[in-house]
């Protein structure tokens, strides 16, 4: 019988980082919102030192920024930034998806298919939040199949901003249609399952270009 491993506790810094990152990405803290260290420390029930460490990590990820007066705010969003981020994302995810199609195993396919099924159930019930969530999980698992550590490292550096923009479209666009995203993920999955690396890459790149267009349309309405 294997001994039970103790649950590793989060440090105060990690706890603050994860909570604040989630709130920014999920738009609980809206773009350009002013942040108070005093209020954040009180709400999270932690001291200033781990809070500042967490905020520094969020600064590096482009989620919060320090203004000239020293005060903090959530980073604004812009058409320029989303175009830059998603152009780079398209190239990196295209590479990872092409390699995943060559390396994918039966167990990998089962994991990907499970996430597709969750997306389907969410789409049928018109639950946009869950559709976005399971779509993100599909992408994340697909990345793990690839062995291109450099592409994954660069993509990880963009991930927080990618996730925030994906939610802006999924949550704020009144014309958002979960069925479109589901269809595109199905096409990516089928190409990966067929081990057709060129088709898998093109399906992923098309999906990201279409996502960018949806985000741009949403931002123009805000």
Backbone as ProteinMPNN parsed JSONL, in Angstrom:
{"seq_chain_A": "XXXXXXXXXXXXXXXXXXXXXXXXXXXXXXXXXXXXXXXXXXXXXXXXXXXXXXXXXXXXXXXXXXXXXXXXXXXXXXXXXXXXXXXXXXXXXXXXXXXXXXXXXXXXXXXXXXXXXXXXXXXXXXXXXXXXXXXXXXXXXXXXXXXXXXXXXXXXXXXXXXXXXXXXXXXXXXXXXXXXXXXXXXXXXXXXXXXXXXXXXXXXXXXXXXXXXXXXXXXXXX", "coords_chain_A": {"N_chain_A": [[0.844, -1.2, 0.0], [0.624, 2.155, -0.942], [2.08, 4.945, 0.716], [0.206, 7.728, 2.008], [0.504, 10.804, 0.486], [1.436, 13.922, 1.849], [-0.584, 16.877, 1.616], [0.535, 19.57, -0.217], [0.971, 22.779, 0.994], [-0.031, 25.98, -0.184], [2.101, 28.775, -0.585], [1.869, 32.059, 0.881], [2.362, 33.979, -1.047], [1.975, 32.527, -3.465], [-0.721, 31.881, -3.17], [-1.912, 34.448, -3.194], [-1.113, 35.295, -5.738], [-2.398, 33.377, -7.433], [-5.117, 33.838, -6.833], [-5.472, 36.584, -7.523], [-4.689, 36.571, -10.194], [-6.667, 34.89, -11.283], [-8.945, 36.489, -10.87], [-8.426, 38.703, -12.469], [-8.213, 37.555, -15.035], [-10.72, 36.325, -15.274], [-12.253, 38.526, -15.422], [-13.33, 39.645, -13.15], [-11.981, 41.656, -11.937], [-12.078, 44.411, -13.709], [-10.617, 45.581, -16.859], [-8.225, 48.195, -16.528], [-8.965, 48.86, -13.937], [-8.4, 50.425, -10.818], [-6.1, 49.414, -8.29], [-5.698, 48.726, -4.856], [-3.156, 48.259, -2.588], [-3.522, 48.037, 0.144], [-6.263, 47.35, 0.405], [-6.272, 44.944, -1.051], [-4.508, 43.316, 0.439], [-5.96, 43.15, 2.813], [-8.356, 41.904, 1.934], [-7.385, 39.457, 1.044], [-6.249, 38.544, 3.292], [-3.49, 38.583, 3.97], [-0.015, 39.542, 4.44], [1.811, 42.528, 3.414], [4.265, 41.931, 2.135], [4.303, 39.228, 0.807], [2.162, 39.816, -0.869], [3.121, 41.873, -2.52], [5.112, 40.475, -3.857], [3.527, 38.713, -5.323], [2.119, 40.517, -6.922], [4.2, 41.548, -8.434], [4.857, 39.342, -10.021], [2.533, 39.234, -11.517], [2.737, 41.622, -12.867], [4.888, 41.056, -14.582], [3.633, 39.277, -16.253], [1.934, 40.865, -17.622], [-0.559, 41.584, -16.636], [-1.137, 43.325, -14.531], [-0.183, 46.721, -13.817], [2.228, 49.212, -12.868], [1.701, 52.572, -12.23], [2.865, 55.921, -13.065], [2.609, 57.417, -10.757], [3.02, 55.54, -8.878], [0.905, 53.983, -8.093], [-1.181, 51.062, -8.509], [-2.8, 49.348, -11.215], [-5.167, 47.349, -13.052], [-4.071, 46.037, -16.116], [-4.865, 47.76, -19.126], [-6.903, 46.895, -22.009], [-6.419, 46.348, -25.526], [-6.809, 46.817, -29.091], [-4.443, 46.722, -30.511], [-2.678, 45.26, -28.838], [-4.013, 42.745, -28.625], [-3.949, 41.852, -31.266], [-1.189, 41.552, -31.665], [-0.535, 39.613, -29.682], [-2.179, 37.419, -30.421], [-1.297, 36.899, -32.995], [1.271, 35.932, -32.578], [0.558, 33.792, -30.946], [-0.858, 32.195, -32.776], [1.16, 31.175, -34.465], [2.818, 29.754, -32.635], [1.024, 27.89, -31.396], [0.201, 26.57, -33.648], [2.539, 25.205, -34.409], [2.888, 23.515, -32.156], [0.561, 21.984, -32.275], [0.819, 20.656, -34.706], [3.009, 18.988, -34.142], [1.921, 17.544, -32.046], [0.029, 16.025, -33.393], [1.626, 14.134, -34.585], [2.665, 12.745, -32.439], [0.632, 11.893, -30.778], [-1.14, 9.707, -28.552], [-3.347, 6.893, -27.863], [-4.447, 7.222, -25.306], [-4.017, 9.96, -24.976], [-5.764, 10.938, -26.927], [-8.182, 10.13, -25.822], [-8.27, 11.797, -23.59], [-8.405, 14.322, -24.813], [-10.796, 14.036, -26.2], [-12.603, 13.804, -24.091], [-12.684, 16.419, -23.163], [-13.772, 17.697, -25.342], [-16.325, 16.583, -25.274], [-17.269, 17.693, -22.892], [-17.318, 20.354, -23.664], [-19.343, 20.203, -25.568], [-21.627, 19.595, -24.019], [-21.764, 21.919, -22.499], [-22.15, 23.813, -24.513], [-24.648, 23.082, -25.55], [-26.275, 23.765, -23.429], [-25.888, 26.402, -23.472], [-23.922, 27.607, -21.907], [-21.67, 29.823, -21.619], [-19.398, 30.406, -20.085], [-18.462, 27.881, -19.223], [-18.007, 26.697, -21.683], [-15.833, 28.174, -22.664], [-13.987, 27.554, -20.644], [-13.588, 24.711, -20.887], [-12.654, 24.65, -23.46], [-10.202, 25.955, -23.147], [-8.922, 24.064, -21.567], [-8.712, 21.984, -23.4], [-6.875, 23.052, -25.255], [-4.656, 23.379, -23.537], [-4.057, 20.736, -22.769], [-3.436, 19.638, -25.248], [-1.062, 20.965, -25.787], [0.676, 19.709, -24.009], [1.317, 17.328, -25.208], [3.147, 17.788, -27.21], [6.731, 17.989, -27.685], [8.172, 20.254, -27.925], [9.863, 22.272, -26.178], [10.709, 24.932, -26.177], [8.824, 26.398, -27.711], [6.594, 25.943, -26.077], [7.377, 27.233, -23.743], [7.553, 29.942, -24.531], [4.882, 30.332, -25.226], [3.65, 29.967, -22.776], [4.408, 32.277, -21.469], [2.738, 34.103, -22.624], [0.279, 33.255, -21.904], [-1.486, 34.172, -19.824], [-2.458, 36.63, -20.789], [-3.622, 35.768, -23.167], [-5.699, 34.144, -22.178], [-7.28, 36.053, -20.854], [-8.179, 37.693, -22.965], [-9.592, 35.799, -24.437], [-11.764, 35.351, -22.795], [-12.978, 37.819, -22.802], [-14.159, 37.889, -25.302], [-15.797, 35.565, -25.124], [-17.429, 36.16, -22.918], [-18.386, 38.778, -23.187], [-19.314, 39.328, -25.752], [-22.32, 39.644, -27.337], [-23.087, 38.19, -29.515], [-21.718, 35.855, -29.42], [-21.184, 32.512, -30.264], [-21.251, 29.415, -28.998], [-21.364, 27.05, -30.461], [-19.863, 27.424, -32.778], [-17.193, 27.593, -31.916], [-17.02, 25.047, -30.794], [-17.306, 23.403, -33.096], [-14.935, 24.047, -34.448], [-12.992, 23.11, -32.638], [-13.604, 20.428, -32.762], [-12.793, 19.871, -35.399], [-10.043, 20.3, -35.201], [-9.424, 18.263, -33.385], [-10.151, 15.943, -34.877], [-8.306, 16.06, -36.971], [-5.913, 15.775, -35.587], [-6.337, 13.242, -34.506], [-6.316, 11.758, -36.858], [-3.701, 11.903, -37.369], [-2.736, 13.777, -39.105], [-0.601, 16.054, -39.613], [-0.239, 18.52, -41.014], [-2.854, 19.323, -41.647], [-3.911, 19.48, -39.082], [-2.403, 21.57, -37.993], [-3.23, 23.703, -39.657], [-5.975, 23.772, -39.063], [-5.91, 24.54, -36.386], [-4.654, 27.065, -36.601], [-6.52, 28.439, -38.162], [-8.683, 28.47, -36.368], [-7.666, 30.131, -34.337], [-7.28, 32.517, -35.724], [-9.923, 33.143, -36.371], [-10.927, 33.417, -33.796], [-9.533, 35.689, -32.985], [-10.688, 37.606, -34.684], [-13.287, 37.643, -33.647], [-12.792, 38.637, -31.081], [-11.786, 41.17, -31.695], [-14.075, 42.339, -32.82], [-15.681, 42.374, -30.552], [-14.243, 44.11, -28.831], [-14.483, 46.499, -30.202], [-17.087, 47.105, -29.719], [-17.201, 47.653, -27.066]], "CA_chain_A": [[0.0, 0.0, 0.0], [1.412, 3.37, -1.046], [1.778, 5.913, 1.782], [-0.521, 8.918, 1.591], [1.375, 11.954, 0.395], [0.836, 15.117, 2.463], [-0.986, 17.925, 0.685], [1.455, 20.704, -0.142], [0.26, 24.027, 1.204], [0.412, 27.117, -0.975], [2.672, 29.905, 0.132], [1.0, 33.242, 0.827], [2.598, 34.604, -2.347], [1.299, 31.735, -4.49], [-2.163, 32.042, -2.964], [-2.289, 35.775, -3.686], [-0.917, 35.299, -7.194], [-3.448, 32.586, -8.087], [-6.401, 34.51, -6.653], [-5.523, 37.821, -8.301], [-4.631, 36.194, -11.614], [-7.99, 34.397, -11.648], [-9.908, 37.585, -10.888], [-8.165, 39.545, -13.641], [-8.541, 36.785, -16.239], [-12.169, 36.088, -15.323], [-12.866, 39.857, -15.534], [-13.877, 40.135, -11.887], [-11.337, 42.957, -11.944], [-12.186, 44.878, -15.082], [-9.45, 46.293, -17.376], [-7.948, 49.561, -16.066], [-9.408, 49.065, -12.555], [-7.369, 50.794, -9.85], [-5.92, 48.425, -7.234], [-5.125, 49.246, -3.613], [-2.441, 47.218, -1.843], [-4.159, 47.909, 1.462], [-7.511, 46.586, 0.256], [-5.955, 43.587, -1.498], [-3.938, 42.59, 1.576], [-7.054, 42.891, 3.753], [-9.286, 40.931, 1.351], [-6.714, 38.156, 0.943], [-5.79, 38.215, 4.643], [-2.048, 38.325, 3.948], [0.792, 40.737, 4.667], [2.19, 43.26, 2.199], [5.429, 41.357, 1.442], [3.903, 38.242, -0.209], [1.277, 40.453, -1.844], [3.949, 42.584, -3.497], [5.759, 39.448, -4.678], [2.509, 38.224, -6.256], [1.842, 41.594, -7.874], [5.347, 41.629, -9.345], [4.679, 38.255, -10.996], [1.434, 39.627, -12.409], [3.287, 42.67, -13.736], [5.699, 40.402, -15.604], [2.716, 38.598, -17.173], [1.143, 41.851, -18.341], [-1.934, 41.66, -16.127], [-1.242, 44.556, -13.754], [0.89, 47.661, -14.134], [2.462, 50.294, -11.915], [1.618, 53.869, -12.887], [3.926, 56.881, -12.726], [2.411, 57.86, -9.373], [3.293, 54.41, -7.996], [-0.301, 53.187, -7.834], [-1.365, 49.912, -9.395], [-4.098, 49.133, -11.846], [-5.247, 46.244, -14.005], [-3.652, 46.5, -17.437], [-5.96, 47.975, -20.081], [-6.916, 46.027, -23.178], [-6.356, 47.148, -26.748], [-6.774, 46.092, -30.354], [-3.04, 46.512, -30.889], [-2.103, 44.163, -28.063], [-4.607, 41.451, -28.947], [-3.433, 41.443, -32.574], [0.18, 41.08, -31.481], [-0.543, 38.385, -28.893], [-2.787, 36.303, -31.144], [-0.455, 36.576, -34.143], [2.321, 35.053, -32.047], [-0.119, 32.573, -30.489], [-1.19, 31.367, -33.938], [2.37, 30.479, -34.925], [3.272, 28.811, -31.622], [0.07, 26.789, -31.247], [0.241, 25.798, -34.885], [3.694, 24.306, -34.299], [2.624, 22.5, -31.134], [-0.514, 21.1, -32.739], [1.384, 19.794, -35.758], [3.817, 17.949, -33.511], [1.015, 16.692, -31.268], [-0.6, 15.077, -34.323], [2.582, 13.069, -34.863], [3.028, 12.027, -31.215], [-0.545, 11.588, -29.97], [-1.423, 8.317, -28.207], [-4.767, 6.604, -27.64], [-4.829, 7.863, -24.048], [-4.091, 11.398, -25.249], [-7.009, 11.187, -27.671], [-9.289, 10.004, -24.869], [-8.277, 13.015, -22.78], [-8.893, 15.415, -25.664], [-12.211, 13.792, -26.497], [-13.366, 14.12, -22.873], [-12.87, 17.872, -23.103], [-14.722, 18.013, -26.414], [-17.655, 16.212, -24.785], [-17.663, 18.709, -21.903], [-17.673, 21.541, -24.442], [-20.635, 19.951, -26.213], [-22.683, 19.737, -23.014], [-21.85, 23.339, -22.143], [-22.698, 24.541, -25.655], [-26.074, 22.766, -25.63], [-26.94, 24.516, -22.361], [-25.545, 27.811, -23.693], [-23.105, 28.072, -20.781], [-20.477, 30.364, -22.252], [-18.25, 30.296, -19.175], [-17.942, 26.512, -19.265], [-17.48, 26.439, -23.034], [-14.493, 28.765, -22.694], [-13.15, 26.802, -19.707], [-13.193, 23.412, -21.437], [-11.835, 24.932, -24.635], [-8.86, 26.239, -22.636], [-8.343, 22.788, -21.131], [-8.377, 21.247, -24.622], [-5.622, 23.622, -25.752], [-3.578, 23.107, -22.589], [-3.656, 19.326, -22.85], [-2.806, 19.453, -26.552], [0.318, 21.452, -25.678], [1.516, 18.763, -23.261], [1.705, 16.207, -26.075], [4.331, 18.212, -27.956], [8.0, 18.012, -26.95], [8.865, 21.508, -28.259], [9.911, 23.01, -24.919], [10.887, 26.366, -26.428], [7.518, 26.95, -28.102], [5.717, 25.917, -24.91], [7.824, 28.253, -22.801], [7.121, 31.246, -25.044], [3.419, 30.392, -25.154], [3.309, 30.113, -21.368], [4.601, 33.683, -21.117], [1.601, 34.854, -23.162], [-0.964, 32.562, -21.588], [-2.42, 34.967, -19.016], [-3.125, 37.611, -21.656], [-4.478, 35.009, -24.082], [-6.9, 33.722, -21.469], [-8.137, 37.213, -20.578], [-8.839, 38.105, -24.206], [-10.571, 34.771, -24.809], [-12.96, 35.553, -21.981], [-13.637, 39.048, -23.252], [-15.033, 37.493, -26.412], [-16.8, 34.596, -24.673], [-18.332, 36.699, -21.912], [-18.89, 40.122, -23.488], [-19.867, 39.437, -27.101], [-23.685, 39.107, -27.34], [-23.257, 37.306, -30.667], [-20.846, 34.689, -29.261], [-21.882, 31.254, -30.518], [-20.441, 28.283, -28.571], [-21.355, 25.984, -31.473], [-18.785, 27.684, -33.734], [-15.956, 27.176, -31.254], [-17.073, 23.584, -30.679], [-17.041, 22.835, -34.422], [-13.509, 24.225, -34.751], [-12.236, 22.179, -31.804], [-13.847, 19.099, -33.347], [-11.957, 19.751, -36.592], [-8.67, 20.134, -34.725], [-9.333, 16.917, -32.801], [-10.195, 14.922, -35.931], [-7.04, 16.107, -37.71], [-4.901, 15.182, -34.701], [-6.644, 11.808, -34.436], [-5.889, 11.163, -38.129], [-2.242, 12.111, -37.422], [-2.457, 14.639, -40.256], [-0.004, 17.21, -38.949], [-0.454, 19.771, -41.748], [-4.264, 19.686, -41.486], [-4.093, 19.847, -37.678], [-1.848, 22.911, -37.82], [-4.081, 24.687, -40.332], [-7.23, 23.865, -38.309], [-5.633, 25.346, -35.195], [-4.379, 28.449, -36.993], [-7.801, 29.027, -38.573], [-9.459, 28.698, -35.148], [-7.114, 31.289, -33.622], [-7.582, 33.721, -36.526], [-11.345, 33.428, -36.2], [-11.078, 33.912, -32.425], [-9.049, 37.067, -32.98], [-11.703, 38.441, -35.323], [-14.391, 37.776, -32.697], [-12.345, 39.521, -30.004], [-11.727, 42.525, -32.255], [-15.453, 42.829, -32.937], [-16.153, 42.647, -29.192], [-13.578, 45.295, -28.304], [-15.013, 47.684, -30.89], [-18.397, 47.395, -29.154], [-17.071, 48.039, -25.644]], "C_chain_A": [[0.88, 1.252, 0.0], [1.054, 4.327, 0.086], [1.074, 7.136, 1.224], [0.425, 10.11, 1.617], [0.696, 13.172, 1.029], [0.508, 16.158, 1.401], [-0.048, 19.125, 0.879], [0.666, 22.001, -0.035], [0.839, 25.114, 0.301], [1.08, 28.15, -0.075], [1.696, 31.067, 0.018], [1.134, 33.952, -0.515], [1.858, 33.862, -3.454], [-0.213, 31.877, -4.394], [-2.632, 33.376, -3.534], [-2.185, 35.845, -5.201], [-2.067, 34.577, -7.891], [-4.811, 33.263, -7.992], [-6.511, 35.759, -7.527], [-5.487, 37.531, -9.794], [-6.004, 35.726, -12.088], [-8.984, 35.546, -11.792], [-9.698, 38.52, -12.081], [-8.593, 38.814, -14.911], [-10.04, 36.6, -16.386], [-12.97, 37.391, -15.352], [-13.626, 40.28, -14.29], [-13.253, 41.494, -11.564], [-11.301, 43.416, -13.394], [-10.892, 45.569, -15.544], [-9.413, 47.737, -16.892], [-8.443, 49.856, -14.654], [-8.226, 49.405, -11.661], [-7.32, 49.748, -8.731], [-5.239, 49.076, -6.027], [-4.444, 48.103, -2.87], [-3.09, 46.981, -0.478], [-5.412, 47.056, 1.387], [-7.237, 45.143, -0.147], [-5.417, 42.744, -0.345], [-5.025, 42.218, 2.583], [-7.986, 41.811, 3.219], [-8.694, 39.525, 1.286], [-6.2, 37.665, 2.292], [-4.318, 37.802, 4.653], [-1.302, 39.638, 4.188], [1.223, 41.35, 3.341], [3.319, 42.564, 1.426], [5.047, 40.273, 0.429], [2.966, 38.823, -1.264], [2.097, 41.149, -2.929], [4.703, 41.612, -4.402], [4.788, 38.927, -5.735], [2.214, 39.268, -7.333], [2.979, 41.757, -8.879], [5.254, 40.544, -10.415], [3.588, 38.611, -12.005], [1.852, 40.755, -13.345], [4.064, 42.05, -14.888], [4.823, 39.721, -16.66], [1.823, 39.572, -17.924], [-0.292, 41.947, -17.894], [-2.163, 42.889, -15.252], [-0.048, 45.443, -14.095], [0.999, 48.716, -13.061], [2.486, 51.605, -12.681], [2.736, 54.802, -12.412], [3.824, 57.362, -11.284], [2.621, 56.728, -8.361], [2.097, 53.537, -7.697], [-0.451, 52.099, -8.889], [-2.738, 49.923, -10.04], [-4.024, 47.903, -12.745], [-4.875, 46.787, -15.381], [-4.869, 46.706, -18.337], [-5.875, 46.951, -21.207], [-6.904, 46.895, -24.43], [-6.347, 46.253, -27.973], [-5.341, 45.778, -30.768], [-2.453, 45.322, -30.154], [-2.688, 42.815, -28.478], [-4.147, 40.956, -30.319], [-2.027, 40.878, -32.445], [0.21, 39.725, -30.781], [-1.071, 37.208, -29.708], [-2.029, 35.953, -32.423], [0.663, 35.633, -33.722], [1.718, 33.725, -31.599], [-0.408, 31.634, -31.661], [0.01, 30.538, -34.399], [2.775, 29.395, -33.929], [2.32, 27.627, -31.475], [-0.023, 25.944, -32.505], [1.366, 24.775, -34.846], [3.42, 23.16, -33.32], [1.572, 21.499, -31.587], [-0.013, 20.145, -33.823], [2.205, 18.665, -35.147], [2.949, 16.998, -32.7], [0.354, 15.643, -32.155], [0.323, 13.905, -34.647], [2.818, 12.18, -33.649], [1.838, 11.503, -30.417], [-0.744, 10.079, -29.776], [-2.927, 8.126, -28.027], [-5.253, 7.272, -26.361], [-4.929, 9.373, -24.217], [-5.403, 11.742, -25.939], [-8.223, 11.088, -26.756], [-9.418, 11.265, -24.012], [-8.827, 14.199, -23.574], [-10.387, 15.266, -25.941], [-13.096, 14.101, -25.289], [-13.664, 15.612, -22.795], [-13.813, 18.358, -24.199], [-16.146, 17.717, -25.948], [-18.163, 17.215, -23.754], [-18.062, 20.004, -22.605], [-19.05, 21.389, -25.071], [-21.782, 20.155, -25.226], [-22.876, 21.194, -22.624], [-22.497, 24.146, -23.263], [-24.206, 24.321, -25.773], [-26.863, 23.581, -24.608], [-26.63, 26.009, -22.427], [-24.804, 28.408, -22.496], [-21.759, 28.536, -21.327], [-19.233, 30.204, -21.384], [-17.627, 28.915, -19.253], [-17.389, 26.157, -20.646], [-16.054, 26.961, -23.155], [-13.537, 27.952, -21.824], [-12.671, 25.489, -20.327], [-12.399, 23.573, -22.734], [-10.394, 25.202, -24.232], [-8.17, 24.947, -22.211], [-7.93, 21.94, -22.333], [-7.032, 21.737, -25.157], [-4.452, 23.252, -24.844], [-3.112, 21.665, -22.678], [-2.959, 19.046, -24.173], [-1.343, 19.884, -26.507], [1.221, 20.431, -25.004], [2.004, 17.616, -24.124], [2.985, 16.529, -26.836], [5.567, 18.186, -27.066], [8.788, 19.294, -27.229], [8.852, 22.424, -27.04], [10.017, 24.516, -25.135], [9.563, 27.024, -26.794], [6.573, 26.99, -26.906], [6.099, 26.987, -23.892], [7.389, 29.642, -23.251], [5.603, 31.404, -24.926], [2.962, 30.595, -23.713], [3.436, 31.566, -20.919], [3.443, 34.556, -21.59], [0.265, 34.374, -22.615], [-1.964, 33.402, -20.805], [-3.177, 35.971, -19.878], [-4.036, 36.922, -22.664], [-5.792, 34.656, -23.403], [-7.828, 34.895, -21.182], [-8.877, 37.648, -21.832], [-9.866, 37.07, -24.663], [-11.868, 34.963, -24.036], [-13.7, 36.833, -22.351], [-14.604, 38.732, -24.391], [-16.165, 36.585, -25.924], [-17.833, 35.166, -23.73], [-19.049, 37.975, -22.357], [-19.544, 40.268, -24.862], [-21.273, 38.832, -27.127], [-23.946, 38.143, -28.494], [-22.381, 36.047, -30.579], [-21.662, 33.408, -29.414], [-20.982, 30.084, -30.138], [-20.329, 27.186, -29.634], [-20.232, 26.175, -32.495], [-17.452, 27.221, -33.158], [-15.902, 25.657, -31.137], [-16.731, 22.917, -32.002], [-15.553, 22.917, -34.761], [-12.641, 23.289, -33.917], [-12.417, 20.738, -32.292], [-12.936, 18.868, -34.554], [-10.485, 19.574, -36.22], [-8.476, 18.712, -34.204], [-9.281, 15.842, -33.889], [-8.903, 14.891, -36.744], [-5.908, 15.494, -36.892], [-5.091, 13.678, -34.632], [-6.181, 11.092, -35.697], [-4.375, 11.26, -38.318], [-1.836, 12.886, -38.681], [-1.918, 15.957, -39.716], [-0.253, 18.533, -39.675], [-1.903, 20.249, -41.6], [-4.545, 20.137, -40.056], [-3.574, 21.264, -37.429], [-2.747, 23.963, -38.447], [-5.41, 24.865, -39.607], [-7.045, 24.723, -37.06], [-5.425, 26.811, -35.56], [-5.656, 29.153, -37.449], [-8.642, 29.382, -37.342], [-8.976, 29.95, -34.421], [-7.368, 32.58, -34.397], [-9.041, 34.112, -36.377], [-11.622, 33.967, -34.801], [-10.641, 35.37, -32.323], [-10.089, 38.01, -33.584], [-12.878, 38.687, -34.376], [-14.031, 38.73, -31.568], [-12.3, 40.965, -30.49], [-13.119, 43.132, -32.364], [-16.011, 43.2, -31.555], [-15.554, 43.931, -28.647], [-14.121, 46.577, -28.953], [-16.39, 48.08, -30.333], [-18.315, 47.943, -27.738], [-16.798, 49.547, -25.505]], "O_chain_A": [[1.771, 1.392, 0.838], [-0.124, 4.513, 0.394], [1.324, 7.534, 0.087], [1.063, 10.393, 2.631], [-0.481, 13.427, 0.776], [1.228, 16.303, 0.413], [0.131, 19.619, 1.992], [-0.197, 22.288, -0.865], [2.045, 25.158, 0.056], [0.661, 28.361, 1.063], [0.807, 31.063, -0.833], [0.155, 34.463, -1.058], [1.193, 34.481, -4.285], [-0.902, 31.981, -5.409], [-3.621, 33.435, -4.263], [-3.066, 36.39, -5.867], [-2.648, 35.107, -8.838], [-5.575, 33.263, -8.958], [-7.525, 35.967, -8.193], [-6.186, 38.182, -10.57], [-6.458, 36.115, -13.164], [-9.775, 35.569, -12.734], [-10.655, 39.061, -12.635], [-9.261, 39.395, -15.767], [-10.577, 36.705, -17.489], [-14.201, 37.374, -15.313], [-14.473, 41.172, -14.353], [-13.904, 42.369, -10.993], [-10.565, 42.859, -14.208], [-10.146, 46.087, -14.713], [-10.439, 48.416, -16.852], [-8.352, 51.0, -14.207], [-7.179, 48.761, -11.731], [-8.355, 49.257, -8.28], [-4.317, 49.877, -6.177], [-5.078, 47.096, -2.557], [-3.185, 45.843, -0.017], [-5.607, 46.151, 2.198], [-7.885, 44.223, 0.351], [-5.822, 41.595, -0.171], [-5.021, 41.119, 3.139], [-8.368, 40.902, 3.956], [-9.402, 38.532, 1.45], [-5.77, 36.519, 2.423], [-3.948, 36.801, 5.267], [-1.898, 40.714, 4.144], [1.023, 40.761, 2.279], [3.333, 42.599, 0.195], [5.44, 40.388, -0.732], [2.969, 38.383, -2.414], [1.797, 41.026, -4.116], [4.909, 41.895, -5.583], [5.162, 38.723, -6.889], [2.077, 38.936, -8.511], [2.74, 42.068, -10.045], [5.539, 40.799, -11.585], [3.709, 38.323, -13.196], [1.379, 40.837, -14.478], [3.918, 42.467, -16.037], [5.22, 39.601, -17.82], [1.035, 39.158, -18.774], [-1.16, 42.344, -18.671], [-3.265, 43.436, -15.232], [0.969, 44.967, -14.599], [0.012, 49.079, -12.421], [3.208, 51.738, -13.669], [3.458, 54.488, -11.466], [4.836, 57.68, -10.659], [2.432, 56.911, -7.158], [2.244, 52.464, -7.113], [0.075, 52.198, -9.998], [-3.705, 50.441, -9.481], [-2.94, 47.477, -13.145], [-5.314, 47.871, -15.765], [-5.804, 45.906, -18.306], [-4.885, 46.231, -21.332], [-7.333, 48.049, -24.394], [-5.938, 45.093, -27.914], [-5.059, 44.708, -31.305], [-1.805, 44.47, -30.762], [-1.948, 41.849, -28.662], [-3.974, 39.752, -30.509], [-1.707, 39.851, -33.043], [0.892, 38.802, -31.227], [-0.484, 36.126, -29.692], [-2.111, 34.817, -32.89], [0.967, 34.662, -34.414], [2.292, 32.663, -31.839], [-0.224, 30.422, -31.55], [-0.118, 29.348, -34.684], [3.044, 28.258, -34.317], [2.764, 26.48, -31.434], [-0.293, 24.745, -32.438], [1.17, 23.615, -35.209], [3.684, 21.994, -33.617], [1.683, 20.304, -31.311], [-0.382, 18.971, -33.848], [2.109, 17.517, -35.582], [3.202, 15.793, -32.664], [0.141, 14.508, -31.728], [-0.147, 12.808, -34.949], [3.134, 10.999, -33.796], [2.025, 10.74, -29.469], [-0.548, 9.286, -30.697], [-3.687, 9.094, -28.039], [-6.351, 7.828, -26.331], [-5.831, 9.999, -23.661], [-6.071, 12.712, -25.582], [-9.174, 11.858, -26.888], [-10.522, 11.74, -23.743], [-9.622, 14.984, -23.057], [-11.14, 16.241, -25.92], [-14.209, 14.602, -25.446], [-14.76, 16.017, -22.408], [-14.561, 19.316, -24.004], [-17.062, 18.501, -26.194], [-19.348, 17.549, -23.741], [-19.014, 20.672, -22.202], [-19.831, 22.339, -25.103], [-22.78, 20.801, -25.546], [-24.003, 21.654, -22.44], [-23.293, 25.049, -23.006], [-24.953, 25.255, -26.061], [-27.976, 24.031, -24.882], [-27.045, 26.782, -21.563], [-25.028, 29.559, -22.122], [-20.83, 27.743, -21.478], [-18.149, 29.903, -21.885], [-16.406, 28.785, -19.34], [-16.42, 25.406, -20.759], [-15.176, 26.278, -23.682], [-12.402, 27.692, -22.224], [-11.477, 25.188, -20.296], [-11.567, 22.728, -23.064], [-9.466, 24.737, -24.893], [-6.98, 24.757, -22.463], [-6.909, 21.254, -22.286], [-6.154, 20.933, -25.474], [-3.388, 22.859, -25.321], [-1.911, 21.395, -22.664], [-1.987, 18.291, -24.211], [-0.484, 19.246, -27.116], [2.388, 20.291, -25.368], [3.013, 16.991, -23.799], [3.81, 15.647, -27.077], [5.47, 18.34, -25.849], [9.942, 19.412, -26.817], [7.952, 23.248, -26.881], [9.468, 25.293, -24.353], [9.215, 28.076, -26.258], [5.832, 27.957, -26.734], [5.229, 27.577, -23.252], [6.908, 30.434, -22.44], [5.106, 32.473, -24.571], [1.995, 31.314, -23.461], [2.66, 32.031, -20.085], [3.193, 35.622, -21.028], [-0.765, 35.011, -22.836], [-3.162, 33.355, -21.085], [-4.385, 36.145, -19.724], [-5.108, 37.437, -22.983], [-6.866, 34.843, -23.974], [-9.048, 34.744, -21.259], [-10.072, 37.939, -21.777], [-10.903, 37.433, -25.218], [-12.952, 34.756, -24.58], [-14.922, 36.907, -22.221], [-15.723, 39.245, -24.433], [-17.332, 36.794, -26.255], [-18.983, 34.726, -23.725], [-20.184, 38.226, -21.953], [-20.258, 41.242, -25.103], [-21.413, 37.621, -26.956], [-24.905, 37.372, -28.461], [-22.305, 35.27, -31.53], [-22.701, 33.242, -28.775], [-20.041, 29.777, -30.869], [-19.323, 26.48, -29.7], [-19.704, 25.195, -33.021], [-16.677, 26.541, -33.831], [-14.853, 25.052, -31.356], [-15.949, 21.967, -32.031], [-14.981, 21.968, -35.298], [-11.666, 22.734, -34.421], [-11.487, 19.934, -32.236], [-12.372, 17.784, -34.707], [-9.769, 18.794, -36.848], [-7.496, 18.045, -34.535], [-8.454, 14.932, -33.823], [-8.453, 13.822, -37.159], [-5.054, 14.786, -37.426], [-4.122, 12.921, -34.693], [-5.709, 9.957, -35.631], [-3.833, 10.761, -39.305], [-0.758, 12.683, -39.24], [-2.684, 16.867, -39.399], [-0.456, 19.56, -39.028], [-2.148, 21.445, -41.444], [-5.324, 21.065, -39.837], [-4.218, 22.059, -36.745], [-3.001, 25.003, -37.84], [-5.928, 25.98, -39.535], [-7.909, 25.53, -36.715], [-5.962, 27.699, -34.899], [-5.853, 30.332, -37.155], [-9.238, 30.457, -37.279], [-9.788, 30.741, -33.942], [-7.641, 33.62, -33.797], [-9.357, 35.297, -36.268], [-12.448, 34.864, -34.629], [-11.291, 36.182, -31.664], [-10.336, 39.09, -33.048], [-13.404, 39.797, -34.306], [-14.858, 39.538, -31.143], [-12.727, 41.876, -29.781], [-13.319, 44.302, -32.038], [-16.716, 44.198, -31.405], [-16.264, 44.753, -28.067], [-14.201, 47.618, -28.301], [-16.81, 49.231, -30.454], [-19.234, 48.611, -27.264], [-16.661, 50.049, -24.389]]}, "name": "protein", "num_of_chains": 1, "seq": "XXXXXXXXXXXXXXXXXXXXXXXXXXXXXXXXXXXXXXXXXXXXXXXXXXXXXXXXXXXXXXXXXXXXXXXXXXXXXXXXXXXXXXXXXXXXXXXXXXXXXXXXXXXXXXXXXXXXXXXXXXXXXXXXXXXXXXXXXXXXXXXXXXXXXXXXXXXXXXXXXXXXXXXXXXXXXXXXXXXXXXXXXXXXXXXXXXXXXXXXXXXXXXXXXXXXXXXXXXXXXX"}
